[in-house]
Every structure is written in C-alpha cells, then in structure tokens.
Amino acid sequence: MEKQLVFPKSIVLLQRIKISNQSIMKMNEKKRVTFIVNPISGTHGKEAILRTVEEKIDRNQYDYTICRTQYAGHAEELALHAAQEETDIVVAIGGDGTINEIGRALIHTETALGIIPCGSGNGLARHLHIPMDTSGALQVINDGHCRQIDYGIIDKHPFFCTCGVGFDAFVSLKFANSGKRGLLTYLENTLHESLTYSPETYEIENASGTKKYKAFLIACANASQYGNNAYIAPQASLSDGMMDITILEPFTVLDVPSLSFQLFHKTIDQNSRIKTMKDKKITIRRQSEGVFHYDGDPVMGGTTLEVEIIPAGLKIVAPEKKLPGPQESSMNILQHFLEFFEGNPLAVSLSERHRQLLKLNQNLLRRLSKRS
C-alpha cells in the first residue's frame, strides 16, 4: 500500500507565510525604468527635460537610469539590452525616429515603451494623446497605464506611425539632408518640392486583386497622423489589426486650400482626390527603385515593397483615456501653422507671423498657378 506524505500543520503554515511574504516583496519592489535620450533629435534642448525627469519621477514607484545615445543605432542597442534585463519601461526622449529605433527593440517583449515627445512632428505621441510638455508626459509614465498596440513592417523595416512612398517620402529625404530641424524647415521643403514633383504610377496588390493608381503619394498608416496634427488617415486605429491606406491622386492648384484644410481637420478622407482602403497586408509596385519612408525616416528601396500590420506587438505606456485639452477651432491652415512657428512668442507679434504666413501662401499659389 502506497504511503501518503502528511506534513505537520506548522510546516504548511510556514510555507504559506513564505509565499505570502514573497508576494508582498514583489508588490513592494520598485519598477525599473530606463530613459533613453537622443541629444540632437528635434528642436528642444534636452537638459531641461532631464531636470524635469529628476524632479518629477515617482521615486516611490520607480528606480530609473538615464542613457544618452552616442551614435546612430545606439538607442536600439540600449533598448534591447534593457529588455533583456527585463526592465519594466524604456522611455524614448526624442522624436519619431528615436521612438522607432527604441520601439523596434521592444516589440514582442514584456518591456513597455514610454514617450516624452520632443521631436519635430511627434505623430505617435499625439495619436496616443500623450501631452507635448515634459511634465504632462512624465505624469503618464508615473500613472503607468500600459496597453498593447499594433505595429507595421515595410520592406523589413518596422514602423509604428506611418510609412509610404511618393511625395512624403521624397520630402522626408530632403528634410533629413537639410541640416536643420523643425516644422518651418519641413514646410519650406514641402512648398519648394511640391512645385516640381511629378506623380508616379503604382500598383497595389491585396487579397482581392491588383489595381493601378497614378498617385502623388501612398501612405500606409498604423496611427492617424504624420505629426503636428496633420491627419493623413483620420480613421486609423492602433489596435484594430489593420492599416489605413491613403492614396492622394494628382491634383490642381484649386485643390490645395481644401486639401490643406482637411489634412489638419481630420477630414482629408472626404476629399475627392483621396482614395482609401483598409487591409492587413499589401504589396506596392512601382516602375523604378526609389525612396520610401517609415516613421519619417527615408531609405532607398526596390520596385516591390511589402507592407503589413502585426497585431498587438508592442506594449506601450499611454493615458488610460484622452486627457482634457483645448478645443480645436475651425481655423484655416495658416492659423494652424502659427502654433508651430519657432521663435520667442513675445518677440514676434501674432499679426507679424500671420502676415509672414499669408505672404508665403500667396507666393506658393502664384507659383503653382504659373506651373499649371
């Protein structure tokens, strides 16, 4: 007859106490956070941001370290090491390029991505309603609410916000080589290059077949915007397992005001020059090799580009719900640009900025009219 082992009640009680103590210790154990800062991204100085981190990080909840990147690709290495060390959160202090570099090291890990946005566009942060000020973004980290989001892949390059071919990729290349950062530089490149850029013919293949488009650009969006509240795919979701494809067909000078207005008012998908679709995976074919972009970073690619969405592949720290903020007004596109103009607002009057922008827009329309 098999003997059954019988433990004294005192031993069972001690084991329960030990397990309970281990659980309490785990609950009381601080989470580990690594802040990775790109000293040269965007237009913001980083030392002030780091001082705010030192002052306002919840030290009762977190043990933290700060790492500065020293070369291209260093942020990915630091993030990968942090994930291997089972760090709870890696916070990207930088723009969409830095966020991409860190995020791709964290996909399919238990380490969450946090964001303190200080880039030129901050598309992913804006979609997630992460505050643009350091204190507000840090409060999101202190709150510690995590969710899973999708990410995309184009030609083996992960992206979290948008990718695409055509004019936006071409401008990204010009912007990267300009040596200057900020929205004003991006606008200058955009306005200048739009005068000479010619639409191309593309084929888009999905599960239902292949269709040709002559297009100014094709944007594949996981998130809704490029950045700076320019909504190229207003209906895009980070958690539906789909990407929103926006195709901008050739347009005339008469279409510029409505396209500009709608881009910043979440209604560009209603424009007659826009074609949209949703899909999990597509193949883009073009007549020659050229540039494409992923999260604003340009890279040269071949004639065939595969784009797909990977559901729930990244853990991210974000507000549990949309934080209250100022209501959007129905201002025109020029007024939207005002809030992004660089310089001291006390030194340059609002009327002067408005005058400068009106002049810029008039010159653009005049040159486009001559072109047409």
C-alpha positions, 0 to 999 in steps of 0.5 A, a space after each residue: 500500500 502506497 504511503 501518503 506524505 502528511 506534513 505537520 500543520 506548522 510546516 504548511 503554515 510556514 510555507 504559506 507565510 513564505 509565499 505570502 511574504 514573497 508576494 508582498 516583496 514583489 508588490 513592494 519592489 520598485 519598477 525599473 525604468 530606463 530613459 533613453 535620450 537622443 541629444 540632437 533629435 528635434 528642436 528642444 534642448 534636452 537638459 531641461 527635460 532631464 531636470 524635469 525627469 529628476 524632479 518629477 519621477 515617482 521615486 516611490 514607484 520607480 528606480 530609473 537610469 538615464 542613457 544618452 545615445 552616442 551614435 546612430 543605432 545606439 538607442 536600439 542597442 540600449 533598448 534591447 539590452 534593457 529588455 533583456 534585463 527585463 526592465 519594466 519601461 524604456 522611455 524614448 526622449 526624442 522624436 519619431 525616429 528615436 521612438 522607432 529605433 527604441 520601439 523596434 527593440 521592444 516589440 514582442 517583449 514584456 518591456 513597455 515603451 514610454 514617450 516624452 515627445 520632443 521631436 519635430 512632428 511627434 505623430 505617435 505621441 499625439 495619436 496616443 494623446 500623450 501631452 507635448 510638455 515634459 511634465 504632462 508626459 512624465 505624469 503618464 509614465 508615473 500613472 503607468 497605464 500600459 496597453 498593447 498596440 499594433 505595429 507595421 513592417 515595410 520592406 523589413 523595416 518596422 514602423 509604428 506611425 506611418 510609412 509610404 512612398 511618393 511625395 512624403 517620402 521624397 520630402 522626408 529625404 530632403 528634410 533629413 539632408 537639410 541640416 536643420 530641424 523643425 516644422 518651418 524647415 519641413 514646410 519650406 521643403 514641402 512648398 519648394 518640392 511640391 512645385 516640381 514633383 511629378 506623380 508616379 504610377 503604382 500598383 497595389 496588390 491585396 487579397 482581392 486583386 491588383 489595381 493601378 493608381 497614378 498617385 502623388 503619394 501612398 501612405 500606409 498608416 498604423 496611427 492617424 497622423 504624420 505629426 503636428 496634427 496633420 491627419 493623413 488617415 483620420 480613421 486609423 486605429 492602433 489596435 484594430 489589426 489593420 492599416 489605413 491606406 491613403 492614396 492622394 491622386 494628382 491634383 490642381 492648384 484649386 485643390 490645395 486650400 481644401 486639401 490643406 484644410 482637411 489634412 489638419 481637420 481630420 477630414 482629408 478622407 472626404 476629399 475627392 482626390 483621396 482614395 482609401 482602403 483598409 487591409 492587413 497586408 499589401 504589396 506596392 509596385 512601382 516602375 523604378 527603385 526609389 525612396 520610401 519612408 517609415 516613421 519619417 525616416 527615408 531609405 532607398 528601396 526596390 520596385 516591390 515593397 511589402 507592407 503589413 500590420 502585426 497585431 498587438 506587438 508592442 506594449 506601450 505606456 499611454 493615458 488610460 483615456 484622452 486627457 482634457 485639452 483645448 478645443 480645436 477651432 475651425 481655423 484655416 491652415 495658416 492659423 494652424 501653422 502659427 502654433 508651430 512657428 519657432 521663435 520667442 512668442 513675445 518677440 514676434 507679434 501674432 499679426 507679424 507671423 500671420 502676415 509672414 504666413 499669408 505672404 508665403 501662401 500667396 507666393 506658393 499659389 502664384 507659383 503653382 498657378 504659373 506651373 499649371 
